[in-house]
Amino acid sequence: LQISAAAAGIPCEPNPRGREHGIARGIALTRSGRRHPMFDGCLQTFDGCAAHTDHVAASWAAAPVCRPGVEAEVLASNDFTPVQGLAVRIDGGEFWSVQYHPELDLGEIARLMRLPASRSL
C-alpha cells in the first residue's frame, strides 16, 4: 500500500502507535469500499493478517487531498491504521492496494512474530 501511496504523492510515515503485527482487528469498509469491486462479496467489517510498522499518514487520511492529476479513495480502515485499503488513479491507470496481508496465513504470521523487532517488517 505504501508504494502506491508514495507514487501518488500521499505521505507515509511510521505508525506512532507502533507495529500492527498478528491480526488487524475490525477492518471496516468505507462507503467507497462497500461499492468497490476489490471488496465485492466481503463483509463490511473483518479481521486480517498484519505485519507492518509504516502507514499512510493519519493527517492525510483525515483530509485526503491529492496533487493535480491524482485521485485516491480510502477503501478500508481500522482503529490502529487509518488506511487499510486504497484505490489510486493516475493518468488513466488505477491501482488497488491493502495494508493488511491477505496472502499470509496464520502460520506465516506466527513465524514473523517470532522474529526480533529489529528484523521484522
N, C-alpha and C positions, 0 to 999 in steps of 0.2 A: 504494500500500500504506500509506503513512504516513497518508493521510486516514482510511482505515478503522480503523487502529490508534488514531489520536488520538480518533476518535469513540467508541471503546470504552474510552478512558482508558488505553491502552497507551502507555508512554513512547517517544518517538522522539528521536533526537539525531544530530549529525554523527558519521559513522563515524570513529573515531580513527585508522583506517588510511588515511583519505583517500578519494579518488574511486575508484569502480568504474566505469570507462568502457571501452567497447570490447566485449569478450567476457567475460561472467561464466562462469568455468570451474567444472566439477564441481558443478553444482546437483544436489543429491541429495534425492529424496523421502523424507520421514519415514515412519514406519509409517502415520500418519494420511493422509499424502499419497498413499501407494500405494493406499489404499482410497477416496480422494476422487474424485467424478465429474469435477472440473475437470481432473484429470490422467489420466483414462481413456485408455488407449492410448499414454501417454508412456513413454519409457524411465525406468528408476529413477534414472539419472544422466545429465545432459545439460548442454550449454552454451547460453547465451542472450545476446542483445544487452543491454548495460547502459549506463546513463548516470545515475548518482546519487552524491550525497555523503552524504545522510542515510540512516538506517536505524532499525529498531526497536532499542531499547537491548538490548545483549547481556546485560545483567543480567536483563532481563525474559525474554529468550529462554531463558536458562539455568534459570529457575524461573518459568514463565508462570502468574501468578495475576491474575485479573480481579476487578473490583468486582462486587458483587451484581447479578444480572440480565444479566451479560455472560459469554459463553463464547467462547473463542478457541483455535484449534489452529494450531500451526506445521505447515505442509504441506511445506515445502522449505527447504533452507539450503545454503550452501557455506562454504568456509573463510574467505572475505572478509566475508560478510554473513550473520549467523545466522538471519535470517528472509527467505527468498526467496519464500515462498508463505504465505498466511494465510487462514484462514476465521474470520469473526467472526459471532456470533449475538447479537442484542439484541432483546428484546421480540417474539419470534416471527419476526423478519426475519433474513436471512443474507446476508452479503457476502463474496465471494471476491476475493482480490487477489494480485498478484505484484509483486515488487520489480524483477525484470528486465523487459525491454521486448519482448514477442513481436510487437508491432505495428511495430517498426522493422526495416529490412533493413540489410545491411552498408554500403550507400551512405549511408544516413542517419546511421549511427553514425560513418562516416568524416567526414562533414560536421560533426557535433557535436564530434569530437575535434580538428578544426582551429580551433575557437573558443578564444579565450584563456580561461584558467581563470576569470577574473572574469566572463565572460559565459555560461559553460556551466551545465548543470543541476546 
